[in-house]
């Protein structure tokens, strides 16, 4: 029974991952939680790749691929915002140094 529940949990993981990505606020605010979510996503994809013959595996695999893309977009967006903030700070310091 536990083995069956474990196999089925892979198919249910997409909902939790989607909630994490869609979560209010910044899903990346807790890097530990986001990292755990990415680990779960990757292990689910790996499981489905080895069990592609399961009846719902193809649809679930596509859903995980979509979630993986959304997670990558979140990371890219957070990185771009961080780089913009860093750029603004550097420009601020350069202007302050120029005024001295």
N, CA, C and O atoms as a MOPAC input file, in Angstrom:
PM7 MOZYME 1SCF
protein

 N      0.83500 1    -1.19200 1     0.00000 1
 C      0.00000 1     0.00000 1     0.00000 1
 C      0.88000 1     1.25500 1     0.00000 1
 O      0.58000 1     2.22200 1    -0.70100 1
 N      1.96200 1     1.24100 1     0.78300 1
 C      2.85500 1     2.40200 1     0.82500 1
 C      3.53600 1     2.63400 1    -0.52400 1
 O      3.73000 1     3.77500 1    -0.94300 1
 N      3.89300 1     1.54700 1    -1.19200 1
 C      4.53300 1     1.67600 1    -2.50000 1
 C      3.58400 1     2.29500 1    -3.50900 1
 O      3.99100 1     3.11600 1    -4.33200 1
 N      2.32000 1     1.90400 1    -3.44800 1
 C      1.32200 1     2.48000 1    -4.35300 1
 C      1.11400 1     3.95300 1    -4.04000 1
 O      1.02900 1     4.77700 1    -4.95100 1
 N      1.03100 1     4.28800 1    -2.76400 1
 C      0.85000 1     5.68500 1    -2.36100 1
 C      2.03900 1     6.53100 1    -2.80500 1
 O      1.87400 1     7.67600 1    -3.22400 1
 N      3.23300 1     5.96000 1    -2.70800 1
 C      4.42300 1     6.69400 1    -3.13300 1
 C      4.39500 1     6.93500 1    -4.64200 1
 O      4.73800 1     8.02500 1    -5.10100 1
 N      3.99100 1     5.93000 1    -5.40900 1
 C      3.90500 1     6.09400 1    -6.86400 1
 C      2.85300 1     7.13600 1    -7.23900 1
 O      3.07000 1     7.94600 1    -8.14000 1
 N      1.73800 1     7.11500 1    -6.55800 1
 C      0.67100 1     8.07100 1    -6.85800 1
 C      1.03600 1     9.48700 1    -6.43200 1
 O      0.56300 1    10.45700 1    -7.02400 1
 N      1.87500 1     9.61000 1    -5.40800 1
 C      2.25600 1    10.94700 1    -4.92900 1
 C      2.97500 1    11.74600 1    -6.00400 1
 O      2.90300 1    12.97500 1    -6.01900 1
 N      3.66300 1    11.05800 1    -6.89900 1
 C      4.34300 1    11.75000 1    -7.99800 1
 C      3.32000 1    12.48000 1    -8.86300 1
 O      3.55100 1    13.61100 1    -9.29000 1
 N      2.19700 1    11.83100 1    -9.11300 1
 C      1.17200 1    12.43200 1    -9.95200 1
 C      0.45600 1    13.58300 1    -9.24000 1
 O     -0.05500 1    14.49500 1    -9.89000 1
 N      0.42100 1    13.54100 1    -7.91300 1
 C     -0.21500 1    14.60000 1    -7.13600 1
 C      0.71900 1    15.77000 1    -6.86000 1
 O      0.26000 1    16.84100 1    -6.46200 1
 N      2.01100 1    15.58700 1    -7.06100 1
 C      2.99600 1    16.61700 1    -6.72900 1
 C      2.82500 1    17.88100 1    -7.55900 1
 O      3.16500 1    18.97000 1    -7.09800 1
 N      2.31100 1    17.75600 1    -8.75400 1
 C      2.17900 1    18.91800 1    -9.64300 1
 C      1.31000 1    20.00000 1    -9.01700 1
 O      1.59300 1    21.18900 1    -9.16600 1
 N      0.26700 1    19.59900 1    -8.32800 1
 C     -0.63000 1    20.58400 1    -7.71400 1
 C      0.10500 1    21.41100 1    -6.65600 1
 O     -0.02600 1    22.63500 1    -6.62300 1
 N      0.86900 1    20.75100 1    -5.80100 1
 C      1.62000 1    21.46700 1    -4.76800 1
 C      2.69200 1    22.36800 1    -5.35100 1
 O      2.91500 1    23.47800 1    -4.86900 1
 N      3.35100 1    21.88500 1    -6.38600 1
 C      4.38800 1    22.68700 1    -7.04700 1
 C      3.75400 1    23.91200 1    -7.70300 1
 O      4.29800 1    25.01300 1    -7.62800 1
 N      2.62200 1    23.71900 1    -8.33400 1
 C      1.92000 1    24.83500 1    -8.95900 1
 C      1.50000 1    25.87200 1    -7.92100 1
 O      1.60100 1    27.07400 1    -8.16600 1
 N      1.03300 1    25.41500 1    -6.77200 1
 C      0.65300 1    26.34400 1    -5.69500 1
 C      1.86100 1    27.13400 1    -5.21200 1
 O      1.75500 1    28.32400 1    -4.91900 1
 N      3.00900 1    26.46900 1    -5.13200 1
 C      4.22900 1    27.16700 1    -4.70100 1
 C      4.61300 1    28.23600 1    -5.70700 1
 O      4.95300 1    29.35600 1    -5.32700 1
 N      4.56300 1    27.90300 1    -6.97400 1
 C      4.92000 1    28.86500 1    -8.02200 1
 C      3.92000 1    30.01300 1    -8.06900 1
 O      4.30200 1    31.16700 1    -8.26600 1
 N      2.64400 1    29.69700 1    -7.88900 1
 C      1.59700 1    30.71700 1    -7.94100 1
 C      1.43700 1    31.46700 1    -6.63100 1
 O      0.66400 1    32.42200 1    -6.55300 1
 N      2.16100 1    31.04400 1    -5.60100 1
 C      1.98600 1    31.58700 1    -4.26300 1
 C      2.03600 1    33.09400 1    -4.21300 1
 O      2.75300 1    33.74400 1    -4.97400 1
 N      1.25000 1    33.63700 1    -3.29100 1
 C      1.25100 1    35.08900 1    -3.12200 1
 C      2.60400 1    35.51900 1    -2.59000 1
 O      3.29600 1    34.75800 1    -1.91400 1
 N      2.96000 1    36.72900 1    -2.90300 1
 C      4.27800 1    37.20000 1    -2.52700 1
 C      5.29800 1    36.63000 1    -3.49100 1
 O      4.96100 1    36.27000 1    -4.61900 1
 N      6.51300 1    36.55000 1    -3.06200 1
 C      7.57400 1    36.05400 1    -3.92800 1
 C      7.87800 1    34.60100 1    -3.58800 1
 O      8.33300 1    34.30600 1    -2.48300 1
 N      7.63100 1    33.69000 1    -4.53100 1
 C      7.94500 1    32.29200 1    -4.27400 1
 C      9.43200 1    32.08100 1    -3.98800 1
 O      9.81100 1    31.10000 1    -3.34900 1
 N     10.26700 1    32.99900 1    -4.46000 1
 C     11.69700 1    32.87800 1    -4.23500 1
 C     12.13100 1    33.47700 1    -2.90300 1
 O     13.31800 1    33.45700 1    -2.57900 1
 N     11.18400 1    34.01400 1    -2.11800 1
 C     11.55700 1    34.64600 1    -0.85800 1
 C     12.15900 1    33.63400 1     0.10800 1
 O     13.02500 1    33.98700 1     0.90800 1
 N     11.72300 1    32.40600 1     0.04800 1
 C     12.31300 1    31.35200 1     0.84600 1
 C     13.07600 1    30.42800 1    -0.09400 1
 O     12.50000 1    29.52700 1    -0.70400 1
 N     14.36800 1    30.66400 1    -0.20100 1
 C     15.16600 1    29.89000 1    -1.13800 1
 C     15.18300 1    28.41400 1    -0.77400 1
 O     15.25600 1    27.55500 1    -1.65300 1
 N     15.11500 1    28.11900 1     0.51300 1
 C     15.11100 1    26.72700 1     0.94500 1
 C     13.84000 1    26.02200 1     0.46200 1
 O     13.90700 1    24.89700 1    -0.03300 1
 N     12.68300 1    26.67900 1     0.60400 1
 C     11.42500 1    26.09300 1     0.14000 1
 C     11.41200 1    25.97400 1    -1.38600 1
 O     10.94900 1    24.97400 1    -1.93500 1
 N     11.92200 1    26.99900 1    -2.05600 1
 C     11.95500 1    26.96900 1    -3.51300 1
 C     12.88200 1    25.86100 1    -3.99900 1
 O     12.57500 1    25.15900 1    -4.96200 1
 N     14.00900 1    25.71400 1    -3.32900 1
 C     14.94600 1    24.65000 1    -3.68200 1
 C     14.32000 1    23.27400 1    -3.47900 1
 O     14.49200 1    22.38200 1    -4.31000 1
 N     13.59800 1    23.10200 1    -2.38200 1
 C     12.91400 1    21.83000 1    -2.11200 1
 C     11.86300 1    21.55800 1    -3.19000 1
 O     11.68900 1    20.42000 1    -3.62400 1
 N     11.16600 1    22.61100 1    -3.61500 1
 C     10.16500 1    22.46700 1    -4.66100 1
 C     10.82500 1    22.05300 1    -5.97600 1
 O     10.30200 1    21.19600 1    -6.68800 1
 N     11.97200 1    22.65900 1    -6.30000 1
 C     12.68900 1    22.27800 1    -7.51800 1
 C     13.17500 1    20.83600 1    -7.44400 1
 O     13.12600 1    20.11100 1    -8.43800 1
 N     13.64400 1    20.41500 1    -6.26800 1
 C     14.07200 1    19.02300 1    -6.08900 1
 C     12.90300 1    18.06800 1    -6.31100 1
 O     13.05100 1    17.03300 1    -6.96000 1
 N     11.74200 1    18.42400 1    -5.76700 1
 C     10.55500 1    17.59200 1    -5.94000 1
 C     10.15600 1    17.54500 1    -7.41500 1
 O      9.79300 1    16.48900 1    -7.93300 1
 N     10.22500 1    18.67700 1    -8.07400 1
 C      9.90200 1    18.75100 1    -9.49500 1
 C     10.82900 1    17.85600 1   -10.30700 1
 O     10.37100 1    17.08100 1   -11.14600 1
 N     12.12100 1    17.96200 1   -10.06000 1
 C     13.09000 1    17.16900 1   -10.81000 1
 C     12.96600 1    15.68200 1   -10.52000 1
 O     13.09300 1    14.86700 1   -11.43400 1
 N     12.72000 1    15.30900 1    -9.26700 1
 C     12.57100 1    13.88800 1    -8.95600 1
 C     11.29000 1    13.32900 1    -9.57300 1
 O     11.25700 1    12.17100 1    -9.98900 1
 N     10.24500 1    14.14000 1    -9.63400 1
 C      9.00400 1    13.70300 1   -10.26800 1
 C      9.20300 1    13.49400 1   -11.76500 1
 O      8.72200 1    12.51100 1   -12.32800 1
 N      9.91000 1    14.41500 1   -12.40500 1
 C     10.19900 1    14.28100 1   -13.83900 1
 C     11.04600 1    13.03400 1   -14.08400 1
 O     10.78000 1    12.27500 1   -15.01600 1
 N     12.06300 1    12.82200 1   -13.25400 1
 C     12.91600 1    11.64200 1   -13.41400 1
 C     12.11200 1    10.35600 1   -13.24500 1
 O     12.32100 1     9.38900 1   -13.97700 1
 N     11.19900 1    10.34500 1   -12.28600 1
 C     10.35800 1     9.17000 1   -12.07300 1
 C      9.48200 1     8.90500 1   -13.29400 1
 O      9.35400 1     7.76600 1   -13.74400 1
 N      8.89100 1     9.95300 1   -13.81400 1
 C      8.01600 1     9.78500 1   -14.97800 1
 C      8.79100 1     9.37200 1   -16.22100 1
 O      8.27000 1     8.64400 1   -17.06600 1
 N     10.02700 1     9.83200 1   -16.33500 1
 C     10.84800 1     9.43100 1   -17.47700 1
 C     11.12700 1     7.93200 1   -17.45600 1
 O     11.23100 1     7.30200 1   -18.50800 1
 N     11.24700 1     7.36600 1   -16.26400 1
 C     11.51400 1     5.92700 1   -16.16400 1
 C     10.23700 1     5.10300 1   -16.15500 1
 O     10.28700 1     3.88100 1   -16.29600 1
 N      9.08700 1     5.76300 1   -15.98800 1
 C      7.79700 1     5.06400 1   -15.97000 1
 C      6.83800 1     5.68900 1   -16.98100 1
 O      5.67300 1     5.94600 1   -16.67900 1
 N      7.34500 1     5.92400 1   -18.16800 1
 C      6.55600 1     6.59700 1   -19.19100 1
 C      5.40000 1     5.74100 1   -19.69300 1
 O      4.51700 1     6.23200 1   -20.39600 1
 N      5.40400 1     4.46700 1   -19.33300 1
 C      4.34300 1     3.56900 1   -19.77600 1
 C      3.09300 1     3.65600 1   -18.90500 1
 O      2.06700 1     3.06400 1   -19.24000 1
 N      3.16300 1     4.39000 1   -17.78400 1
 C      1.97000 1     4.57100 1   -16.95000 1
 C      0.92800 1     5.34900 1   -17.74700 1
 O      1.27000 1     6.16500 1   -18.60300 1
 N     -0.32400 1     5.09400 1   -17.46500 1
 C     -1.39400 1     5.65600 1   -18.29500 1
 C     -1.43100 1     7.18500 1   -18.32200 1
 O     -1.70700 1     7.76200 1   -19.37400 1
 N     -1.17100 1     7.83800 1   -17.23800 1
 C     -1.23100 1     9.30200 1   -17.18700 1
 C      0.15200 1     9.95200 1   -17.24300 1
 O      0.27400 1    11.16600 1   -17.07800 1
 N      1.17800 1     9.16100 1   -17.47300 1
 C      2.55200 1     9.67200 1   -17.40100 1
 C      2.81300 1    10.77800 1   -18.41600 1
 O      3.44200 1    11.78300 1   -18.08300 1
 N      2.34700 1    10.61000 1   -19.63500 1
 C      2.63300 1    11.60100 1   -20.68300 1
 C      2.03700 1    12.96400 1   -20.32900 1
 O      2.71600 1    13.98700 1   -20.42400 1
 N      0.77400 1    12.97400 1   -19.92300 1
 C      0.12100 1    14.23900 1   -19.56700 1
 C      0.78500 1    14.86700 1   -18.34800 1
 O      1.02000 1    16.07500 1   -18.30600 1
 N      1.07900 1    14.04100 1   -17.37500 1
 C      1.70800 1    14.55300 1   -16.15200 1
 C      3.11600 1    15.07400 1   -16.45100 1
 O      3.53200 1    16.10000 1   -15.91200 1
 N      3.83900 1    14.36800 1   -17.30600 1
 C      5.17800 1    14.80000 1   -17.69600 1
 C      5.12600 1    16.17800 1   -18.35100 1
 O      5.94900 1    17.04300 1   -18.05200 1
 N      4.16300 1    16.37900 1   -19.24100 1
 C      4.02000 1    17.68100 1   -19.89900 1
 C      3.68200 1    18.77300 1   -18.88300 1
 O      4.16100 1    19.90100 1   -18.98900 1
 N      2.86300 1    18.42900 1   -17.91000 1
 C      2.52600 1    19.39900 1   -16.86600 1
 C      3.76700 1    19.77700 1   -16.05500 1
 O      3.96400 1    20.94700 1   -15.72500 1
 N      4.60300 1    18.78500 1   -15.73500 1
 C      5.83700 1    19.06900 1   -14.99700 1
 C      6.79800 1    19.90400 1   -15.84200 1
 O      7.47800 1    20.78500 1   -15.31500 1
 N      6.85900 1    19.63700 1   -17.13300 1
 C      7.70200 1    20.44600 1   -18.01500 1
 C      7.22800 1    21.90300 1   -18.02700 1
 O      8.03800 1    22.83000 1   -18.00800 1
 N      5.93100 1    22.08600 1   -18.05800 1
 C      5.36500 1    23.43600 1   -18.00600 1
 C      5.73000 1    24.10400 1   -16.67700 1
 O      6.11300 1    25.27400 1   -16.65500 1
 N      5.61200 1    23.37100 1   -15.57900 1
 C      5.96800 1    23.92100 1   -14.27100 1
 C      7.45500 1    24.23400 1   -14.18800 1
 O      7.85100 1    25.22100 1   -13.56900 1
 N      8.27400 1    23.40200 1   -14.80600 1
 C      9.72100 1    23.65100 1   -14.82900 1
 C     10.01600 1    24.95700 1   -15.56900 1
 O     10.84000 1    25.75700 1   -15.12700 1
 N      9.34200 1    25.16000 1   -16.68800 1
 C      9.53100 1    26.40800 1   -17.44500 1
 C      9.09800 1    27.61700 1   -16.63000 1
 O      9.77300 1    28.64700 1   -16.63400 1
 N      7.98000 1    27.49600 1   -15.93300 1
 C      7.50500 1    28.61000 1   -15.10000 1
 C      8.48500 1    28.89800 1   -13.97200 1
 O      8.71700 1    30.06000 1   -13.64000 1
 N      9.06100 1    27.85900 1   -13.38100 1
 C     10.05100 1    28.05000 1   -12.31200 1
 C     11.28800 1    28.75400 1   -12.86700 1
 O     11.85300 1    29.63000 1   -12.21300 1
 N     11.70300 1    28.37300 1   -14.06000 1
 C     12.86300 1    29.02900 1   -14.68900 1
 C     12.58200 1    30.50300 1   -14.96200 1
 O     13.46100 1    31.34900 1   -14.79900 1
 N     11.36400 1    30.80200 1   -15.37600 1
 C     10.98300 1    32.19800 1   -15.61000 1
 C     11.03500 1    32.98300 1   -14.31100 1
 O     11.48500 1    34.12800 1   -14.29500 1
 N     10.57800 1    32.37600 1   -13.21600 1
 C     10.65300 1    33.04600 1   -11.90700 1
 C     12.09600 1    33.35700 1   -11.53000 1
 O     12.40200 1    34.45400 1   -11.06300 1
 N     12.97200 1    32.39100 1   -11.73500 1
 C     14.38800 1    32.59100 1   -11.40300 1
 C     14.97700 1    33.68700 1   -12.28100 1
 O     15.69300 1    34.56200 1   -11.79500 1
 N     14.67500 1    33.63700 1   -13.57100 1
 C     15.19400 1    34.65200 1   -14.49500 1
 C     14.70700 1    36.04700 1   -14.11300 1
 O     15.48000 1    37.00600 1   -14.13400 1
 N     13.42600 1    36.15900 1   -13.76500 1
 C     12.85800 1    37.45200 1   -13.37700 1
 C     13.49400 1    37.97300 1   -12.09600 1
 O     13.82100 1    39.15500 1   -11.99200 1
 N     13.66900 1    37.08000 1   -11.11600 1
 C     14.29300 1    37.49000 1    -9.85500 1
 C     15.74300 1    37.92100 1   -10.07700 1
 O     16.20400 1    38.89100 1    -9.47500 1
 N     16.44600 1    37.21300 1   -10.92600 1
 C     17.82900 1    37.57100 1   -11.23100 1
 C     17.89800 1    38.92100 1   -11.93500 1
 O     18.75400 1    39.74500 1   -11.61500 1
 N     17.01000 1    39.14900 1   -12.88400 1
 C     16.99400 1    40.42700 1   -13.60600 1
 C     16.71200 1    41.58500 1   -12.65200 1
 O     17.34600 1    42.63500 1   -12.74800 1
 N     15.76300 1    41.39900 1   -11.73100 1
 C     15.46000 1    42.44500 1   -10.75000 1
 C     16.65400 1    42.70600 1    -9.84300 1
 O     16.96500 1    43.85200 1    -9.51900 1
 N     17.31800 1    41.63100 1    -9.43800 1
 C     18.48400 1    41.77300 1    -8.57500 1
 C     19.60700 1    42.51300 1    -9.29500 1
 O     20.27300 1    43.36200 1    -8.70300 1
 N     19.81400 1    42.19500 1   -10.55100 1
 C     20.84200 1    42.89200 1   -11.33200 1
 C     20.49800 1    44.36500 1   -11.52300 1
 O     21.38800 1    45.21500 1   -11.49400 1
 N     19.22600 1    44.67500 1   -11.71700 1
 C     18.80400 1    46.08000 1   -11.84100 1
 C     19.07800 1    46.84000 1   -10.55200 1
 O     19.55800 1    47.97300 1   -10.57800 1
 N     18.76500 1    46.20000 1    -9.41000 1
 C     19.03600 1    46.85000 1    -8.11600 1
 C     20.53000 1    47.06800 1    -7.93100 1
 O     20.94700 1    48.12800 1    -7.46300 1
 N     21.33500 1    46.08400 1    -8.29000 1
 C     22.78700 1    46.21500 1    -8.17100 1
 C     23.30500 1    47.32500 1    -9.07700 1
 O     24.17700 1    48.10300 1    -8.68900 1
 N     22.76000 1    47.39100 1   -10.28700 1
 C     23.15500 1    48.44400 1   -11.22200 1
 C     22.82400 1    49.82100 1   -10.65200 1
 O     23.63300 1    50.74400 1   -10.74800 1
 N     21.65100 1    49.95900 1   -10.06700 1
 C     21.24700 1    51.24000 1    -9.47800 1
 C     22.16300 1    51.61700 1    -8.32100 1
 O     22.51200 1    52.78700 1    -8.16000 1
 N     22.55000 1    50.63500 1    -7.52000 1
 C     23.44600 1    50.91600 1    -6.39600 1
 C     24.82300 1    51.35200 1    -6.88700 1
 O     25.41700 1    52.27700 1    -6.33300 1
 N     25.32300 1    50.69700 1    -7.90900 1
 C     26.63500 1    51.05800 1    -8.46000 1
 C     26.57800 1    52.46400 1    -9.04600 1
 O     27.48200 1    53.27100 1    -8.83100 1
 N     25.51500 1    52.75100 1    -9.78600 1
 C     25.37300 1    54.09600 1   -10.34900 1
 C     25.29200 1    55.14100 1    -9.24700 1
 O     25.88300 1    56.21400 1    -9.36900 1
 N     24.57400 1    54.84400 1    -8.18200 1
 C     24.45600 1    55.76200 1    -7.05000 1
 C     25.83100 1    56.03900 1    -6.43800 1
 O     26.17200 1    57.18600 1    -6.14900 1
 N     26.60700 1    54.98500 1    -6.24600 1
 C     27.94900 1    55.16200 1    -5.67900 1
 C     28.85600 1    55.94400 1    -6.61800 1
 O     29.66500 1    56.75700 1    -6.17000 1
 N     28.72500 1    55.70300 1    -7.91000 1
 C     29.54100 1    56.43500 1    -8.86600 1
 C     29.19100 1    57.92100 1    -8.86100 1
 O     30.08600 1    58.76400 1    -8.93400 1
 N     27.89700 1    58.25600 1    -8.77500 1
 C     27.48900 1    59.64800 1    -8.72200 1
 C     27.96400 1    60.30700 1    -7.44200 1
 O     28.39600 1    61.46000 1    -7.45200 1
 N     27.88400 1    59.56700 1    -6.32900 1
 C     28.35700 1    60.11900 1    -5.06000 1
 C     29.85600 1    60.36600 1    -5.09300 1
 O     30.33000 1    61.38700 1    -4.59500 1
 N     30.61900 1    59.41900 1    -5.68600 1
 C     32.06000 1    59.58500 1    -5.79400 1
 C     32.42200 1    60.74100 1    -6.71900 1
 O     33.41000 1    61.43700 1    -6.48300 1
 N     31.62700 1    60.95300 1    -7.77300 1
 C     31.88100 1    62.03200 1    -8.72200 1
 C     31.62900 1    63.38700 1    -8.09200 1
 O     32.27100 1    64.37100 1    -8.45900 1
 N     30.67600 1    63.45200 1    -7.12300 1
 C     30.36400 1    64.70600 1    -6.48700 1
 C     31.40000 1    65.11100 1    -5.46000 1
 O     31.45700 1    66.27700 1    -5.07000 1
 N     32.20300 1    64.19100 1    -5.02300 1
 C     33.21200 1    64.49600 1    -3.99200 1
 C     34.43900 1    65.10700 1    -4.53800 1
 O     35.36400 1    65.41300 1    -3.78600 1

